Amino acid sequence: MLDRPFWKERLQQAWSEAPIAWLCGVRRCGKTTLAESLGESETLFVNCDLPATEELVRDPQMFFKGCKKPAIVFDEIHQLPDPSRVLKIGADLFPKLRILATGSSTLAASKKFRDTLTGRKRTIHMLPVLWEEFATFGTSLEQRLFHGGLPPALLAPSKKPSFYREWLDSFFARDIQRLFGFRDMNRFNAFFEYMLRQSGGVFESTKTATALGISRPTVESHLRALEITHAATLVRPYHSDGRGEIVKAPKVYLFDTGFVSFARGWDPLRATDLGVLWEHLVLEHLQAHLPATSIHYWRDKARHEVDFVVRRGRDAVDAIECTWDPSAFDGTHLKKFRSIYPQGRNYLLTPAAEIAYSRQINGMEIQISTPDELYVR
């Protein structure tokens, strides 16, 4: 079992703030493995997929009273008839007990959760294998981009299309259908794969509806389902008073580079494929390390664009550009952004930077580094 200290630290931090840690993330990203790694001596592991579990927790107060361990894991807790009642009783009557509940979606997505446990929980969004976890998994950057970051796929000796196809079918049956009641698997999967092929681009619901031959409300409900289940991230445009800036259309990034390359038929990867996949990996790094921060992109109507924008303080706005080859970056788009938003730091994130350094490009000071050095200095 591979140790994942980043996520263990996030879990301990969550428990220091609230009795319940809600661990969410897409199927097969490692939630159950992380929960099991906490150790049998310290943790009671409850598999909520098992039919017997419902009877086990029928009387939550008696169940918690009988627990002799300092922590309890409820894996796939949304399978219980009334999961919020179980968690609420545990948090309110046994405040010293640490509770970890896992699930694919946001807690409020399921109609079973009559109480979203405000004030009693902290949410941890677990992502596919991160940049700083490559050494633990013994993987290269190229393999991570090609196979993706779900551990079973990443550790496989070769990329097997059957894994990705089976995952898509399971995702619909176990998450989408149960949570949202969508009945047409083929239509939903056609939408999902279309979004994978468009991943990283600006999203237009009308264009998508026309391309797939479905209604705009269907497109929007399907996209919302992907967002709730953490299969898609909407990165909204940054703007002030709209002086020639894009103000509405989000960019949509799907959850994993392995699925993006699978849907696009990128086998093997070519040099021209690496830049957009690297951008996905950087976004995951930002989501992991800045979980409470809104991440945006910037674009104007003249098509100048900055990959990611993070507000820092009242006036400062940091710009984060992603590039596979730093020698090809000229800073024209970033300079246009800085003509509107002059305050903030400039970052150029690239896998080619073995050590972090600063450089003047187009009259701007830019820190060039891997994601490890972001916000370090």
Stockholm file with secondary structure:
# STOCKHOLM 1.0

chainA/1-377         MLDRPFWKERLQQAWSEAPIAWLCGVRRCGKTTLAESLGESETLFVNCDLPATEELVRDPQMFFKGCKKPAIVFDEIHQLPDPSRVLKIGADLFPKLRILATGSSTLAASKKFRDTLTGRKRTIHMLPVLWEEFATFGTSLEQRLFHGGLPPALLAPSKKPSFYREWLDSFFARDIQRLFGFRDMNRFNAFFEYMLRQSGGVFESTKTATALGISRPTVESHLRALEITHAATLVRPYHSDGRGEIVKAPKVYLFDTGFVSFARGWDPLRATDLGVLWEHLVLEHLQAHLPATSIHYWRDKARHEVDFVVRRGRDAVDAIECTWDPSAFDGTHLKKFRSIYPQGRNYLLTPAAEIAYSRQINGMEIQISTPDELYVR
#=GR chainA/1-377 SS CCCCHHHHHHHHHHHHHCSEEEEECSTTSSHHHHHHTTCTTTEEEEETTSHHHHHHTSSHHHHHHTCCSSEEEEETGGGSSSHHHHHHHHHHHCTTSEEEEEESSCGGGSTTCSCCCTTTEEEEECCSSCGGGHHHHTCCHHHHHHHCSSHHHHTSSSCCHHHHHHHHHHHIIIIIHHHHCCCCHHHHHHHHHHHHHHTTEECCHHHHHHHHTCCHHHHHHHHHHHHHTTSEEEEEECCSSCSSBCCSCCEEEESCHHHHHHHHTCSSCCGGGHHHHHHHHHHHHHHHHCTTSCCEEEEBTTCCEEEEEEEETTTEEEEEEECSCGGGCCCHHHHHHHHHCCSSCEEEECTTCSSCEEEEETTEEEEEECGGGTTTC
#=GC SS_cons         CCCCHHHHHHHHHHHHHCSEEEEECSTTSSHHHHHHTTCTTTEEEEETTSHHHHHHTSSHHHHHHTCCSSEEEEETGGGSSSHHHHHHHHHHHCTTSEEEEEESSCGGGSTTCSCCCTTTEEEEECCSSCGGGHHHHTCCHHHHHHHCSSHHHHTSSSCCHHHHHHHHHHHIIIIIHHHHCCCCHHHHHHHHHHHHHHTTEECCHHHHHHHHTCCHHHHHHHHHHHHHTTSEEEEEECCSSCSSBCCSCCEEEESCHHHHHHHHTCSSCCGGGHHHHHHHHHHHHHHHHCTTSCCEEEEBTTCCEEEEEEEETTTEEEEEEECSCGGGCCCHHHHHHHHHCCSSCEEEECTTCSSCEEEEETTEEEEEECGGGTTTC
//
